[in-house]
Amino acid sequence: MQQDDRSTHAEGDVSPDREERIQEFLARHGGAGSTPMREEKSPAGDGGWYEVHAADGYRLHCDWSSVGSREELKFTELAPRGRAGGPG
């Protein structure tokens, strides 16, 4: 299963929405997994990604970019590798 959720937020609104999205994802998938959150930022700091792992193997991947005071977030839920409907 792969689910996209594109959101655009004013800079001051990003953290609460981002945190709510992570908490909602973890609640649906049995809590946090044993793999720590991974993230990477562009050298200029205007984009990047992060990935949160849930206990059941699902991952929440977020690509983000910012221009001025706006930030765009694209969330994708990825099924565990090797499961029907999931990548790999």
PyMOL commands that set and color helices and strands:
alter all, ss='L'
color gray80, all
select helices_A, chain A and resi 11-28
alter helices_A, ss='H'
color red, helices_A
select strands_A, chain A and resi 2-10+38-41+47-53+59-67+70-78
alter strands_A, ss='S'
color yellow, strands_A
deselect
rebuild
show_as cartoon
